[in-house]
Amino acid sequence: MANGAIYQYPGLSMKGVTDPSVIEMVTQFSAHALGALQTPGEETNIKWAEGLAHSNPAQLGDEILKVPIDLSRLDGFKEWSGQRQFRDTNLSAIALSSRHFDDSVAIDVNKAKRGLFGSWPEKGAELVQTGRRTLPRLIADLLKNGKAATTECFDGQPLFSTTHKIDPFGKAVAANQQSNYKAAYGKFSPATFKSGRTLMRQMRGLLPEPLGLTPSLVIGPTHMEDAFEETLDPMKIIAANAAGTAADSLLTRGKCPWALCSQLDTDKYITDNPGKHLWFMVSFSLMNIRPFESLETNGGVPEIKILGEESEFCALHNKVAVVADQYTAVAPAFYMTIIRFEET
Protein backbone atom coordinates (compact mmCIF):
# COMPACT_ATOMS: atom_id res chain seq x y z
CA MET A 1 0.00 0.00 0.00
CA ALA A 2 1.27 3.47 -0.87
CA ASN A 3 -0.44 6.84 -0.49
CA GLY A 4 -3.74 5.15 0.33
CA ALA A 5 -3.89 2.91 -2.77
CA ILE A 6 -2.91 -0.71 -3.37
CA TYR A 7 -0.61 -1.55 -6.28
CA GLN A 8 0.07 -5.13 -7.24
CA TYR A 9 2.66 -4.67 -9.95
CA PRO A 10 5.95 -6.12 -8.60
CA GLY A 11 8.81 -3.69 -8.34
CA LEU A 12 6.58 -0.58 -8.39
CA SER A 13 7.51 2.26 -6.02
CA MET A 14 6.23 5.82 -5.75
CA LYS A 15 7.33 9.16 -4.45
CA GLY A 16 5.10 12.18 -3.93
CA VAL A 17 1.84 10.75 -5.32
CA THR A 18 -1.02 12.37 -3.33
CA ASP A 19 -3.40 14.15 -5.72
CA PRO A 20 -6.59 12.05 -6.29
CA SER A 21 -6.39 12.43 -10.09
CA VAL A 22 -2.71 11.46 -10.12
CA ILE A 23 -3.48 8.46 -7.90
CA GLU A 24 -6.17 7.40 -10.40
CA MET A 25 -3.71 7.78 -13.27
CA VAL A 26 -1.10 5.71 -11.45
CA THR A 27 -3.70 3.05 -10.61
CA GLN A 28 -4.62 2.74 -14.29
CA PHE A 29 -0.93 2.65 -15.23
CA SER A 30 -0.31 -0.16 -12.74
CA ALA A 31 -3.35 -2.09 -14.00
CA HIS A 32 -2.08 -1.95 -17.58
CA ALA A 33 1.40 -3.04 -16.46
CA LEU A 34 0.01 -5.90 -14.41
CA GLY A 35 -2.24 -6.99 -17.26
CA ALA A 36 0.69 -7.14 -19.64
CA LEU A 37 2.73 -9.04 -17.07
CA GLN A 38 0.02 -11.68 -16.69
CA THR A 39 -0.35 -12.10 -20.44
CA PRO A 40 2.19 -14.44 -22.04
CA GLY A 41 4.47 -12.66 -24.48
CA GLU A 42 3.47 -13.68 -27.98
CA GLU A 43 5.58 -11.14 -29.83
CA THR A 44 7.26 -12.82 -32.78
CA ASN A 45 10.51 -10.99 -32.14
CA ILE A 46 10.97 -12.67 -28.73
CA LYS A 47 9.28 -16.07 -28.99
CA TRP A 48 12.29 -17.56 -30.78
CA ALA A 49 14.44 -17.05 -27.65
CA GLU A 50 12.24 -19.05 -25.27
CA GLY A 51 14.26 -21.74 -23.55
CA LEU A 52 17.67 -20.74 -24.93
CA ALA A 53 18.96 -19.48 -21.58
CA HIS A 54 18.98 -21.04 -18.13
CA SER A 55 17.83 -18.24 -15.83
CA ASN A 56 19.60 -17.35 -12.58
CA PRO A 57 17.56 -15.28 -10.11
CA ALA A 58 19.36 -12.23 -8.80
CA GLN A 59 18.65 -9.31 -6.52
CA LEU A 60 19.32 -5.68 -7.25
CA GLY A 61 22.99 -5.16 -6.41
CA ASP A 62 24.13 -8.52 -7.81
CA GLU A 63 26.16 -6.79 -10.49
CA ILE A 64 28.34 -9.88 -10.98
CA LEU A 65 27.12 -13.43 -10.44
CA LYS A 66 29.35 -16.51 -10.67
CA VAL A 67 27.48 -19.39 -12.32
CA PRO A 68 29.13 -22.81 -11.93
CA ILE A 69 29.42 -24.89 -15.10
CA ASP A 70 29.55 -28.47 -13.87
CA LEU A 71 30.41 -30.56 -16.92
CA SER A 72 30.10 -33.78 -14.92
CA ARG A 73 26.33 -33.20 -14.97
CA LEU A 74 26.47 -34.19 -18.61
CA ASP A 75 27.79 -37.67 -17.87
CA GLY A 76 25.63 -38.93 -15.01
CA PHE A 77 26.39 -41.62 -12.43
CA LYS A 78 29.65 -43.58 -12.38
CA GLU A 79 30.16 -47.16 -11.29
CA TRP A 80 30.93 -47.66 -7.60
CA SER A 81 34.69 -47.88 -7.05
CA GLY A 82 34.75 -48.71 -3.34
CA GLN A 83 34.76 -45.15 -2.08
CA ARG A 84 32.80 -42.03 -2.84
CA GLN A 85 34.25 -39.45 -5.17
CA PHE A 86 32.84 -36.02 -4.54
CA ARG A 87 32.82 -33.96 -7.68
CA ASP A 88 33.54 -30.25 -7.68
CA THR A 89 30.49 -28.31 -8.84
CA ASN A 90 32.76 -25.36 -9.63
CA LEU A 91 34.60 -27.22 -12.35
CA SER A 92 34.34 -24.01 -14.32
CA ALA A 93 32.37 -20.82 -13.85
CA ILE A 94 30.75 -18.08 -15.89
CA ALA A 95 30.85 -14.51 -14.65
CA LEU A 96 27.55 -12.81 -15.44
CA SER A 97 28.01 -9.03 -15.27
CA SER A 98 24.63 -7.32 -15.21
CA ARG A 99 23.96 -4.50 -17.64
CA HIS A 100 21.71 -1.57 -16.77
CA PHE A 101 18.89 -0.71 -19.18
CA ASP A 102 16.32 2.02 -18.68
CA ASP A 103 13.25 3.64 -20.21
CA SER A 104 11.39 6.73 -19.01
CA VAL A 105 8.13 8.53 -19.81
CA ALA A 106 6.57 11.75 -18.44
CA ILE A 107 3.31 13.71 -18.55
CA ASP A 108 2.62 17.36 -17.75
CA VAL A 109 1.59 17.57 -14.10
CA ASN A 110 -1.29 19.96 -14.82
CA LYS A 111 -2.82 17.51 -17.31
CA ALA A 112 -2.43 14.72 -14.77
CA LYS A 113 -4.19 16.73 -12.05
CA ARG A 114 -7.08 17.55 -14.42
CA GLY A 115 -7.49 13.87 -15.31
CA LEU A 116 -6.35 14.36 -18.92
CA PHE A 117 -4.43 11.08 -19.05
CA GLY A 118 -5.03 10.20 -22.68
CA SER A 119 -3.15 6.98 -23.50
CA TRP A 120 -0.51 7.66 -20.85
CA PRO A 121 -1.60 4.81 -18.48
CA GLU A 122 -1.12 2.35 -21.35
CA LYS A 123 2.60 3.08 -21.11
CA GLY A 124 2.58 0.56 -18.25
CA ALA A 125 1.89 -2.29 -20.66
CA GLU A 126 4.38 -0.90 -23.16
CA LEU A 127 7.17 -0.85 -20.58
CA VAL A 128 6.52 -4.49 -19.66
CA GLN A 129 6.48 -5.55 -23.31
CA THR A 130 9.63 -3.57 -24.04
CA GLY A 131 11.33 -5.15 -21.04
CA ARG A 132 10.54 -8.62 -22.38
CA ARG A 133 12.63 -7.86 -25.45
CA THR A 134 15.86 -7.10 -23.58
CA LEU A 135 17.06 -10.66 -22.93
CA PRO A 136 16.24 -11.91 -26.47
CA ARG A 137 18.14 -8.93 -27.87
CA LEU A 138 21.21 -9.83 -25.80
CA ILE A 139 20.97 -13.48 -26.87
CA ALA A 140 20.73 -12.39 -30.51
CA ASP A 141 23.87 -10.30 -30.06
CA LEU A 142 25.73 -13.40 -28.87
CA LEU A 143 24.42 -15.43 -31.80
CA LYS A 144 25.59 -12.76 -34.24
CA ASN A 145 28.97 -12.19 -32.60
CA GLY A 146 29.56 -15.76 -31.46
CA LYS A 147 32.68 -16.24 -33.60
CA ALA A 148 34.49 -13.38 -31.83
CA ALA A 149 36.88 -13.92 -28.93
CA THR A 150 34.70 -11.65 -26.76
CA THR A 151 32.11 -14.47 -26.54
CA GLU A 152 34.52 -16.82 -24.79
CA CYS A 153 33.13 -20.07 -23.36
CA PHE A 154 34.40 -21.97 -20.32
CA ASP A 155 37.02 -23.75 -22.49
CA GLY A 156 38.58 -20.49 -23.62
CA GLN A 157 37.18 -20.67 -27.15
CA PRO A 158 34.57 -18.37 -28.77
CA LEU A 159 30.95 -19.50 -28.56
CA PHE A 160 31.17 -20.85 -32.11
CA SER A 161 34.49 -22.56 -32.74
CA THR A 162 35.92 -25.48 -34.68
CA THR A 163 38.34 -26.28 -31.83
CA HIS A 164 36.20 -26.43 -28.70
CA LYS A 165 37.77 -28.50 -25.93
CA ILE A 166 35.76 -31.51 -24.78
CA ASP A 167 37.74 -31.56 -21.52
CA PRO A 168 38.38 -27.87 -20.73
CA PHE A 169 41.42 -28.74 -18.59
CA GLY A 170 42.97 -31.07 -21.16
CA LYS A 171 45.37 -30.25 -23.97
CA ALA A 172 44.04 -28.77 -27.21
CA VAL A 173 44.79 -31.85 -29.31
CA ALA A 174 42.55 -33.24 -32.05
CA ALA A 175 41.21 -36.02 -29.81
CA ASN A 176 40.05 -33.40 -27.30
CA GLN A 177 38.29 -31.10 -29.77
CA GLN A 178 34.89 -30.79 -31.40
CA SER A 179 33.22 -28.17 -33.56
CA ASN A 180 29.94 -26.29 -33.22
CA TYR A 181 30.69 -23.99 -36.16
CA LYS A 182 30.05 -25.35 -39.64
CA ALA A 183 30.97 -23.06 -42.54
CA ALA A 184 30.44 -23.96 -46.22
CA TYR A 185 27.69 -26.40 -45.23
CA GLY A 186 25.36 -25.71 -48.14
CA LYS A 187 21.76 -24.55 -48.17
CA PHE A 188 19.27 -25.60 -45.51
CA SER A 189 17.52 -28.67 -46.90
CA PRO A 190 16.34 -32.10 -45.77
CA ALA A 191 19.87 -33.42 -46.40
CA THR A 192 21.68 -30.72 -44.42
CA PHE A 193 19.10 -30.85 -41.62
CA LYS A 194 19.63 -34.61 -41.26
CA SER A 195 23.42 -34.36 -41.36
CA GLY A 196 23.31 -31.45 -38.90
CA ARG A 197 21.09 -33.54 -36.62
CA THR A 198 23.72 -36.28 -36.70
CA LEU A 199 26.42 -33.75 -35.75
CA MET A 200 24.28 -32.61 -32.83
CA ARG A 201 23.84 -36.18 -31.63
CA GLN A 202 27.61 -36.74 -31.78
CA MET A 203 28.48 -33.82 -29.48
CA ARG A 204 30.29 -35.02 -26.36
CA GLY A 205 30.61 -34.12 -22.70
CA LEU A 206 33.49 -35.58 -20.70
CA LEU A 207 32.92 -39.26 -21.40
CA PRO A 208 34.04 -40.87 -24.69
CA GLU A 209 30.49 -41.55 -25.89
CA PRO A 210 28.25 -38.84 -27.39
CA LEU A 211 25.64 -37.08 -25.27
CA GLY A 212 22.86 -38.12 -27.64
CA LEU A 213 21.43 -34.62 -27.93
CA THR A 214 18.45 -34.19 -30.23
CA PRO A 215 17.48 -30.97 -32.07
CA SER A 216 14.80 -29.01 -30.22
CA LEU A 217 14.74 -25.84 -32.33
CA VAL A 218 16.12 -24.42 -35.57
CA ILE A 219 16.57 -20.63 -35.73
CA GLY A 220 17.44 -18.35 -38.63
CA PRO A 221 17.05 -14.83 -40.05
CA THR A 222 13.76 -13.88 -41.67
CA HIS A 223 14.70 -14.85 -45.24
CA MET A 224 15.03 -18.48 -44.08
CA GLU A 225 11.26 -18.87 -43.73
CA ASP A 226 10.64 -20.62 -47.06
CA ALA A 227 13.55 -23.03 -46.55
CA PHE A 228 12.38 -23.90 -43.03
CA GLU A 229 8.79 -24.37 -44.14
CA GLU A 230 9.75 -26.58 -47.07
CA THR A 231 11.88 -28.88 -44.92
CA LEU A 232 10.31 -28.90 -41.43
CA ASP A 233 6.65 -27.87 -41.57
CA PRO A 234 4.50 -30.88 -40.60
CA MET A 235 1.71 -29.82 -42.96
CA LYS A 236 1.95 -29.03 -46.65
CA ILE A 237 -0.68 -28.55 -49.33
CA ILE A 238 0.28 -30.81 -52.22
CA ALA A 239 -1.29 -29.68 -55.49
CA ALA A 240 -1.86 -32.20 -58.26
CA ASN A 241 0.34 -31.87 -61.31
CA ALA A 242 -0.78 -32.09 -64.95
CA ALA A 243 -1.06 -35.85 -64.69
CA GLY A 244 -3.30 -35.56 -61.66
CA THR A 245 -0.73 -36.92 -59.23
CA ALA A 246 1.54 -35.39 -56.63
CA ALA A 247 3.90 -36.67 -53.97
CA ASP A 248 5.83 -35.45 -50.98
CA SER A 249 8.48 -37.72 -49.51
CA LEU A 250 10.17 -35.36 -47.05
CA LEU A 251 10.65 -37.46 -43.93
CA THR A 252 12.02 -34.44 -42.05
CA ARG A 253 8.60 -32.79 -41.80
CA GLY A 254 7.59 -32.23 -38.18
CA LYS A 255 10.93 -33.43 -36.85
CA CYS A 256 11.88 -30.11 -35.28
CA PRO A 257 10.21 -26.74 -34.57
CA TRP A 258 11.69 -23.67 -36.22
CA ALA A 259 11.64 -19.93 -35.56
CA LEU A 260 12.70 -16.70 -37.22
CA CYS A 261 14.78 -14.04 -35.49
CA SER A 262 14.68 -10.62 -37.16
CA GLN A 263 17.80 -9.54 -35.24
CA LEU A 264 19.80 -12.12 -37.20
CA ASP A 265 19.09 -10.17 -40.39
CA THR A 266 22.01 -7.94 -39.37
CA ASP A 267 24.43 -10.82 -38.78
CA LYS A 268 27.67 -9.88 -40.57
CA TYR A 269 27.58 -13.10 -42.57
CA ILE A 270 24.16 -12.11 -43.97
CA THR A 271 25.05 -8.48 -44.64
CA ASP A 272 28.21 -9.62 -46.45
CA ASN A 273 26.35 -12.43 -48.25
CA PRO A 274 22.74 -11.33 -48.88
CA GLY A 275 20.37 -14.23 -49.39
CA LYS A 276 22.79 -16.91 -48.23
CA HIS A 277 21.52 -19.47 -45.76
CA LEU A 278 22.36 -19.19 -42.05
CA TRP A 279 20.82 -21.25 -39.29
CA PHE A 280 21.35 -22.45 -35.73
CA MET A 281 20.41 -25.86 -34.37
CA VAL A 282 19.66 -25.96 -30.62
CA SER A 283 19.06 -28.83 -28.22
CA PHE A 284 17.09 -28.71 -24.97
CA SER A 285 17.42 -32.48 -24.42
CA LEU A 286 19.18 -32.32 -21.04
CA MET A 287 17.49 -30.70 -18.04
CA ASN A 288 18.74 -27.14 -17.39
CA ILE A 289 21.58 -27.60 -19.90
CA ARG A 290 21.26 -24.61 -22.23
CA PRO A 291 23.44 -22.67 -24.67
CA PHE A 292 23.29 -19.58 -22.43
CA GLU A 293 23.11 -18.58 -18.77
CA SER A 294 21.16 -15.43 -17.94
CA LEU A 295 20.74 -13.09 -15.01
CA GLU A 296 17.62 -10.97 -14.55
CA THR A 297 16.69 -8.98 -11.47
CA ASN A 298 13.04 -8.93 -10.36
CA GLY A 299 12.34 -11.97 -12.53
CA GLY A 300 13.04 -9.99 -15.68
CA VAL A 301 10.30 -7.48 -14.87
CA PRO A 302 11.41 -3.82 -15.06
CA GLU A 303 11.67 -2.00 -11.74
CA ILE A 304 9.33 1.00 -12.06
CA LYS A 305 9.45 4.18 -9.97
CA ILE A 306 6.74 6.83 -10.28
CA LEU A 307 7.76 10.38 -9.39
CA GLY A 308 4.52 12.16 -8.51
CA GLU A 309 3.36 15.77 -8.27
CA GLU A 310 5.13 16.36 -4.94
CA SER A 311 8.45 14.84 -5.98
CA GLU A 312 11.65 16.82 -6.51
CA PHE A 313 11.57 15.82 -10.18
CA CYS A 314 8.16 17.43 -10.65
CA ALA A 315 9.31 20.58 -8.88
CA LEU A 316 12.16 20.88 -11.36
CA HIS A 317 10.39 19.79 -14.55
CA ASN A 318 6.66 20.26 -13.89
CA LYS A 319 6.04 16.68 -14.99
CA VAL A 320 4.95 13.40 -13.43
CA ALA A 321 7.47 10.78 -14.49
CA VAL A 322 7.83 7.03 -14.74
CA VAL A 323 11.38 5.71 -14.56
CA ALA A 324 11.91 2.04 -15.44
CA ASP A 325 15.18 0.19 -14.80
CA GLN A 326 16.18 -3.32 -15.80
CA TYR A 327 19.32 -5.29 -14.94
CA THR A 328 20.06 -8.17 -17.28
CA ALA A 329 23.02 -10.27 -18.38
CA VAL A 330 23.63 -13.29 -20.60
CA ALA A 331 26.73 -15.35 -21.34
CA PRO A 332 27.62 -18.51 -23.33
CA ALA A 333 27.27 -21.75 -21.35
CA PHE A 334 27.11 -25.28 -22.80
CA TYR A 335 28.41 -24.71 -26.32
CA MET A 336 27.67 -28.31 -27.35
CA THR A 337 23.92 -27.60 -27.28
CA ILE A 338 24.05 -25.15 -30.21
CA ILE A 339 25.61 -25.36 -33.68
CA ARG A 340 25.98 -22.55 -36.22
CA PHE A 341 25.66 -23.43 -39.93
CA GLU A 342 26.59 -21.17 -42.85
CA GLU A 343 25.90 -21.92 -46.50
CA THR A 344 29.33 -20.83 -47.77
N, C-alpha and C positions, 0 to 999 in steps of 0.2 A: 504494500500500500504506500502511495506517495501523494502528498497534497490532497488527501481525501478521496482518491480514486484508485481502483485496483487495475494493475496492468500485468498481463500474463506473459507477454513476450519475454523470453529469457535474454538476459544481458541488457535490459532497458533501464536506464537511469535518467533522472531529471534534476534540473536545477532552476529554481525560480519560476515554476509553473503554478500560478494561483488564480488567474482570471478565469471565470467560468467558461467563456468562449474558447480560450486557449486550452483549457482542460478537455473540452469536447473535441477540439481538433486533435489533440494528442491521443485521446481515446480512440477516435476513428483511425488515426495513423497506426496505433498499436494493433487494432483489429485487423487492418489490412496486412500488416507484417505477420501477425500470427496466422492468418488465413493462408498466406503464401507458404509459411513454414510447414503447415500441416498438409499442404498439397504436394504430392510427389513431383519432383522436377521432371518435366517431360520435354524440356527444350532439346532440340536435336543437336545443338552445339555442345551439350554436356553429357548426353546419355551414353556416348561412346566410351567415356572414361569410367563408367561404373565398374567397380571391382578391380581396377588396375593397381590400386594402392592399398596397402594394409595400413589402417589408420591407427595413430598413437594419440590417445587423449593427452592434452596438456593444459596447464593453467596459464593465465596471463602472467608473464614474467619468466616463463620457460623459454628463453630466447634460443637456447641450445639444448637439444635432447639427444642423448646417446642411445641408439637403438641396437641391441645385440643382434648379430647375424649368426645364428647357430646352424652351421652347415650339417651338423650331425643329425638334425631334425629330418633331413632329406633321406636318411638311410635306415632309420628305424632301430629295432631291437637287435642286439648282438647275442650270439650264443654264450651261455654261462661258461666262464673260464676258471671258476673256483673262488674268485673274489670279485667284489664289485668295483667297477671302474666308473668313477664319477666324471662325467664330461663337463667341460667348461662352457657355459652358455655364452660367454663373451669371447668366443672363438675369433670373431671379428666384430666391428661395430661401425655403424653409420652415424655421423654427426649431422643432425637435422637443425639447421640454423633458421629460425623463423624470420619471415619477411613481413614487414608492416605494409598493409594496404588500407586505403581510406577512401571514403566518398562522403560528400556533404551537400545538404540542400538547405535553403532558407526561404522565409516568407516575411513580408513586411508586417511588423507587429501591429500596426493599425488595422490592416485587413484581418489579421487573426482575431483581434479583439471584437471586430464587427461581425465575425462569423463568415467572412468571405474566404472560405477555404479553397473553393474550386476543386481541382484534382490533387491538391497538395497532400491530403492524407493517403492517397494511393501510392505516394513515394515509399511508404512502408513496405508494400509488396515488391516494388521495384528494387529496393535495397537488398531484400532477401534473395530475389532472383539473380541480381548482379553478383552477390556474394557467392552463390552456388557455382558461378563460372570461374572463380579464382583458381581452385585446385585443378580443374581440367586444363586451364590455360597453362599452368606450371608443368603439368604432365606433358602437354603438347610441346612445350619448349624443350623438354628433355628428349622427346622422340625426335624432334627436328635436329637437335644439337648432339645427339647421342654418340656421334663418331669423334667428338672433340675430347681432349684430355680433361677438360673441366667437368665432365660427367663421370668421373672415376668411380668404379665399383670397388668392392671390398678386396678384389685381387690386384688392384692397381691399374687395371685396364679400363679404357672408356666403356660406357654402357654397351655400345655395339663394337665388337672387336673380333678379329679372326684368331686371336691368340689369348683368349680367356684361360686362366688357370683353373683346372678342376680342383686341385688342392692348392689353396691360396698361399700356403707356407712351403710348397714344394718348388723345385726348380722349373724354370720356363722351358722345358723340353717338349718335343712333339707329343710324347706319350701323356703329358700332363696339360694338354691344351685342347680346347674346342672352340668352335666359332658360332656366334649368333648374329653374324653380319654376312649376308650373301649378296654380293654384287654380280652383275652380268648373269642374272638368273633366268632371264626371259620374261615374257608377259605372264600375267596372272591367268591361269587356265586350269582345267581339271588336272592336267599332268603336273604342273608346277605346284598346285595345291597339294596333291598326293605326295609328291617328293618332299615338299616342305613339311608335311605332316610326319613323314618318316624321320626327317632331321630333328623335329621336335621330340619325337619319341626316343631318339638316341641320345639326347642330352643327359649328362651324368651329374651326380653329386660327388660324394667322396668314394663310394664303392665302385668296383670295376664295372658292374652292370648298369645299364641305363635306368633312368628314373621312371620311364614309361609315361611321360607326360602326354596328354592329348590336347589338341587345339580346342580352346573354348571361345575364341573370338578372333576375327580377322578385321583389321582396321586399315583404312587408306584415305587419301585425299578425295575430294568430291568427284573428280573425273573418273574414279575407279568404280562408280556405281554400276555401269553396264557390265563390266567384267565380273564384278561380284555377283550380280543378279544371274548372269548367264551360267556361272559355275556353281553357286551355292544356294540359290533360292529353291525352297522345297516345291514350289508350285510354278508351273509354266504353262501358258496357253500354247498348244501345238496346233498350228493351222495346217489343214490338208494342202498338199501340193497339187500340181496339175493332174496327177494320176489318182488323186483322191486318197493318198496315203501320207502319213507323216510318222516320224519316230523321234524319240529322245532317249538316248542311252547314257546320259550323264549320271553315273553312280555317286558323284560327289554332292548331288543336291540334298540339302537338309543336313549335311554332315557337320556344319559349323555356322553359327551366327556371324553376321558381318555388320560393320558400322562405318559411317563416313565421318571424318573429322575435318572441318573446314580450315582449322589452323594449319593442317598439314599442306594446304595449298601453297604455303610460303616456305616449305622445306627447300633448302638450297638445291637439292637434287632436282626437284620439280621446276624451280625457276630457271635452272641451267638447262634442263631437258624437258621443255613443255610437252605434255601428253604422254610421257613415258610412265610406265607402271611402277608404283611404289606401294608396298604393303607390309604390315606387321602381323605376325602370328603370335597369339598370346595363349598361355595355358593357366587355368585356375584349378588344375587337377588336385593339387595338394593343399590341405587346409592352411590358411593364413600365409601361404607362400606366394608372394606376388612380385611383379617386376619392380614395384616402387614401395617405399615407406613414406608415409605422410604424417604431418603434424598440423593439427588445427585446434586453436583455442575455442572454447565455448561450443564444441561440437561442430565447428565450421560455420556457425551462425554469427553474423557480424555483431559486435558490441555496439549498441546504439545509445548515444547520450543526447537528450533534448535540452537545449538551453532556452528557457522560457523568457517571459516578458520582464522578469525581475532579475535576470542574470546579468553579469558584467558584459557578456557579449552583446546582449540587446542594448545595453546602455551605450555601447560604443558604436553599434551598427544599425540600431533601430530595426532589428530583425529577430525573429524567432528561428533558431537553427537546429538542424539535426546533424550530428556528427557520427559517422559510422566508421569503426575500425575493425580490421580483421588481421589475424596473425596466422600465417600459413607457411608450410615448408614441404618440400618433396625431394626425395633423393633416390638414386638407383639402388635396388636391393638384389633380388635373386635374378641375375642376368639370364640364367638358363630357361626362364619362363617366358622369354620374348625373343623373337628373331626378326630382324629387318631384312627385307628382300628388295632389291632394285633390279629393274629390267636390264640395264646395261652397266 
